[in-house]
Amino acid sequence: MSNNWAIAIGVNYYEHLPAPRHLKYAVRDADSIKKFLCNQAGFSPDQVLLCSDDSEPIGNRKIPTHPTRSNLRRLLRDEIVRAKRADNLWLFFSGHGILGRDNHDYLIPRDGYSRDLEGTAISIDFVIRCLIDCQAKNVVLALDMCREIEDGSKGMGDLGTDTVKLAKQRGIITIFSCDKGEISYEIPEL
């Protein structure tokens, strides 16, 4: 029997963004990924951690799962170790993302503040390091997020390629919803 683990993260509500910038479908997308992994891909429901605006705490210790920076970092540092040497490890993120001035991709948690990325966002490099530490046989990183440049420019050169390079070096399958410098759109019909 396969040992499969996943974290599905969806963020609709953002504390530091005006209501028109909140998302409508990210939470539903994360929930749909969890259902797919459990119902069709053979993942055990207790090995797929759902982190969303309305997700329940995990386990007897009631570990919080709302997608704040501290909660997500805790899950990535401490809880995902249960997936040590798993056959398959997936991480799905649906929410806002941005390319920082430091040329690194960041996912924006619920309490992220775009003017303080290093202090409030989570670098994809950190996510990849946590996934690598699990030593899973197969790792899939799916990022349904914008990759627009922090200063609002369209971007030039190799911005954001650090994520791709690091993931390739470590054999992580990485799926982006858009290219560097682009915006990922929510389409109600889909």
Residue, then its C-alpha position, 0 to 999 in steps of 0.5 A: m500500500s502506498n504512503n501518500w501525503a499532501i497539503a492543500i492550501g486555499v486562501n480567499y480572505y486577505e487581512h491586508l488587502p481591500a475586499p475587491r482583491h480577495l479571491k473567490y475560488a481558492v478555498r474551493d480549489a484546495d477542497s477540490i484537490k483534497k477530494f480528488l486526492c482522497n477519492q480518486a488518487g488513493f490518498s488517505p483523508d487523514q494524510v491530506l492536510l487542508c488549510s483554508d479560511d474555514s478548515e478545521p484544526i488537525g488531530n487531537r492537538k487541535i493544530p490550527t490550519h487557517p492559512t496564516r504565515s505562522n500556521l503554514r510555517r508550523l505545518l511545513r516545519d513540524e507536521i509534514v515530517r510525518a510524511k518522512r520517506a513517503d511514496n508521494l508528497w503533494l503541496f497545492f497552493s491556491g491564493h495570491g503570490i508575488l515575485g519579490r525584489d530579491n528575485h524569489d517567488y513568495l506565496i502570500p498567506r492570509d496575513g501577508y503584507s506585500r510591503d513586507l514580504e520577507g517578514t510576512a510572506i513565505s518564500i517558495d525556496f522555504v517550501i521546497r526545502c521543507l518538502i526536500d527534508c521529507q525525503a519523499k520518493n515523488v514530490v509535486l508542487a502545484l502553485d495556482m498563484c500570480r507571479e507578478i513583480e513586487d514593484g508592479s513592473k512586467g519584469m525582465g530577465d530571469l526573475g523567478t527562475d530560482t524556484v524552477k532551478l531549485a525544484k529541478q535540481r531536487g527532482i520536484i515536479t513543479i506546476f505553475s498556473c502562470d509564467k513569471g511576471e504574469i497574473s493568474y485569473e479566476i474564471p467563474e465558469l471553470 
